[in-house]
Amino acid sequence: MKLVEALKRVKSNKEKIGDLRVKIGNHCANMSFETPLYGDATKAKVSEWVQSATDLTKENVRLLESIQRTNLQTLVTIKIGEGQALTNSIAYWIWRRREYSAMDLAVWMGLGDRGLKEQKIVSTTGGEHTHLTIIRQFDPEVRDKHIAALKSEPHEIDAVLEVTNAITDLIE
């Protein structure tokens, strides 16, 4: 089974479990004057649905464990920014995509002039003019390169993982 198939099956199983919960909730009890929809077989049906839901949750746990194993053991190389090729596990790339790429982007975007303005001021004692300049404690060119790379990183990760998920066999 391919990784993408396992991911789709987990999603499908969750939907089936939700449907079973609704059926169980609707048919698990009735008033004495009501006729159950499934007649005398209702008790067996409810029991069957409960068992099916339990089996599906067990299958999902097994699949999710295999997905995690696969994500940790499968290495993927992704080209980030200006040609940097980095090799890491699928799990690493998932975390980069979900949270840490955006965090790094926010850090680099925090480097700026803080609203400071270069200006000329006149001294209070005379007519001397002083030119005030901004002293940056960072290299704007380096910042801009990192920002560009970090903005494109999620898209690059998505593209590679989409292919990887389709071709990678699930590690059972």
Buried (B, 14 or more C-beta within 10 A) or exposed (E): EBBBBBBEBBEEBEEBBEEBEEBBEEBBEEEEEEEBEEEEEBEEBBEBBBEBBEEBEEEBEEBEEBBEBBBEEBEBEBEBBEEEEEEEBBBBBEBBBEEEBBEBBEEBEEBEEEEEEEEEEEEEEEEEEEEEEEEEEEEEEEBEBBBEBBBEBBEBBEEBBEEBBEEBEBBE
